[in-house]
Amino acid sequence: MLIHGESGTGKELIARTVHLLSPRSKAGFIAINCAAIPDNLLESELFGHEKGAFTGAIQARLGKFELAKGGTIFLDEIGEMPLTLQTKLLRVLQERVFEWVGGSKEIKADVRIIAATNRDLQDEIVQRRFREDLYYRLNVFPIQLPPLRNRSDTVPVLANFFLQRFSHQIGKKLKRIEPDALAALLRYHWPGNIRELQNALERAVILAQDVVRIANLPENLVQNQNMAVSDGKERLKQVEQEMIVAALQRRGGNRRLAADDLQISRRTLQYKLKVFGLIDDES
């Protein structure tokens, strides 16, 4: 499996979800960032090494492929892997065996391999920086994660999820995100994707008192707030209406239960329904 997407789009989260929903979920999930480990150490990190295999190898050590036995190994930033190591990874995929650095014994590789990249690997192939045969071996089941700026309808859902998560972790009881703050989140283009949204909400929860206000958000999110305000408010109304309709559908039209799901009063829900023209004034 190969997951494509910009940095911060949640590639590791998708990989963990695949692992947890699979028959391998009882075994380990091990993630390794190929870009974060020097080339001369990455092979040892993945496959292990014998004592004395290289300078500093004072004892034998298991690699990630053995530690993840029966489970899943997630190779993030696979495009950063050196060509020599790509050849050895291809052998693991094809023959399901590998050897320790400095060793000669073949070891069975009983793992699922999920790789991820933010690079265009087909362009890397043209530039002779990535093996074409490895690309096709990994890309049997591709997943493309769109950037957050292309799925802005998920911003309110994710923001509220992070609000609840960090409120619980920090020990606060924050009620909600103020409309102006949510509108600012919707207007922002999120170059850092979900990871940036997560960081913004963690900061906001730390600073907030009873609710998250626009002043609690990072400055780069709220600068130039006079630009596109009307568009942001209209988008916020649309999202609010969609959430109300979804709650009513989920609860079979029961307004009391829908209001509970939305964490608002039934009276507020009734008012919103009239504002959005979803019921007659007499209803």
Buried (B, 14 or more C-beta within 10 A) or exposed (E): BBBBBBBBBBBBEBBBEBBEEEEBBEBBBBBBBBEEBEEEEBBBBBBBBBEEBEEEBEEBBEBBBBEBBEBBBBBBBBBBBEEEBBEBBBBBBEEEEBBBBBBEEEBEBBBBBBBBBBBEBEEBBEEEBBBEEBBEBBBEEEBEBEBBEEBBEBBBEBBBBBBEBBBEEEEBEBEBBBBBBBBBBBBBEBEBBBBBBBBBBBBBBEEBEEBBBBEBBBEEBBEEBEEBBEEBBEBBBEBBBEBBBEBBEEBEEEBEBBBBBBEBEEEEBBEBBEEBEEEEEEE
